[in-house]
Amino acid sequence: MTTILITSSVKVSAPYTSLTNEEERAKLTLEALKKWLAIAPTYKIVICDGSNYNFSNDCKKSFPNADIECLFFENNTSLVSEYGKGYGEGEIIEFALKNSSFLKHENFFIKCSARIWVKNFNKILISWNGIFECDLGLKRNNLRVPIIPYYVDTKFYIVNKNFYLKHFLNVYKNVRDKEWNFIEHEFFKSLVSINKKVGHYLVSQKPIILGVSGTYGTKYNTSRFYFLKKKITHFIKSYIIKAYY
């Protein structure tokens, strides 16, 4: 059995977050859970909320037969407000790993932010490397060509639990959103320190993310043209990264 960890914060304390309505955030999280249950019906789900919102009653009412573990606690709101949402997310994952009865028995887990889901999740999981896989963002080089990897897309990734505990557990403490140093950058720095060939950690295909962005409050594009463009771009990116990085 494999577990999907959903990180949530119904009440917002981090800066640079457009979607702040608590009722809407909770509703969208439940909608995403419904999608995950359809995509991966045999998987366990842990939803951990860092704003003390307990999803237990919501889940029992909406998904009475689902295997969902609901955890909740209070993030250090002053530090999350000062350092950013990546700091809060790091605290949430740390709490889940220490307190989840589901994750306790897992060798690896799938992490996904609340309010979104990954349509092609099962295809991605088939070819994962057993250690860590994610999507990588690129920045432009001196020729203004976007070919240099420099951040990990932390909305969704698959990770060996011991690998996470060793290399990622505490990186959130270095997050400083106001200085434009995000959790995505800290994950990438850790990867490079482990293995400069970061192409080894790139997912085999572009994750098709659907739902609503908590940061921007906008829906992810669902058009076929958009998905096709992303698949082609990911194919090119994969070739570049694995060849040179």
Stockholm file with secondary structure:
# STOCKHOLM 1.0

chainA/1-245         MTTILITSSVKVSAPYTSLTNEEERAKLTLEALKKWLAIAPTYKIVICDGSNYNFSNDCKKSFPNADIECLFFENNTSLVSEYGKGYGEGEIIEFALKNSSFLKHENFFIKCSARIWVKNFNKILISWNGIFECDLGLKRNNLRVPIIPYYVDTKFYIVNKNFYLKHFLNVYKNVRDKEWNFIEHEFFKSLVSINKKVGHYLVSQKPIILGVSGTYGTKYNTSRFYFLKKKITHFIKSYIIKAYY
#=GR chainA/1-245 SS CCEEEEEECSSCCSSSCSCCCHHHHHHHHHHHHHHHHHHCTTSEEEEEETBSCCCHHHHHHHCTTSCEEEEECBCCHHHHHHHCHHHHHHHHHHHHHHHCTTGGGCSEEEEEETTEEETTHHHHHHTCCSSEEEEEEEEECTTSCEEEEEEEEEEEEEEEHHHHHHHTTTGGGGCBGGGTBCHHHHHHHHHHHHCSCGGGGBCSSCCCEEEBCTTTCCBCCCCHHHHHHHHHHHHHHHHHHHHHC
#=GC SS_cons         CCEEEEEECSSCCSSSCSCCCHHHHHHHHHHHHHHHHHHCTTSEEEEEETBSCCCHHHHHHHCTTSCEEEEECBCCHHHHHHHCHHHHHHHHHHHHHHHCTTGGGCSEEEEEETTEEETTHHHHHHTCCSSEEEEEEEEECTTSCEEEEEEEEEEEEEEEHHHHHHHTTTGGGGCBGGGTBCHHHHHHHHHHHHCSCGGGGBCSSCCCEEEBCTTTCCBCCCCHHHHHHHHHHHHHHHHHHHHHC
//
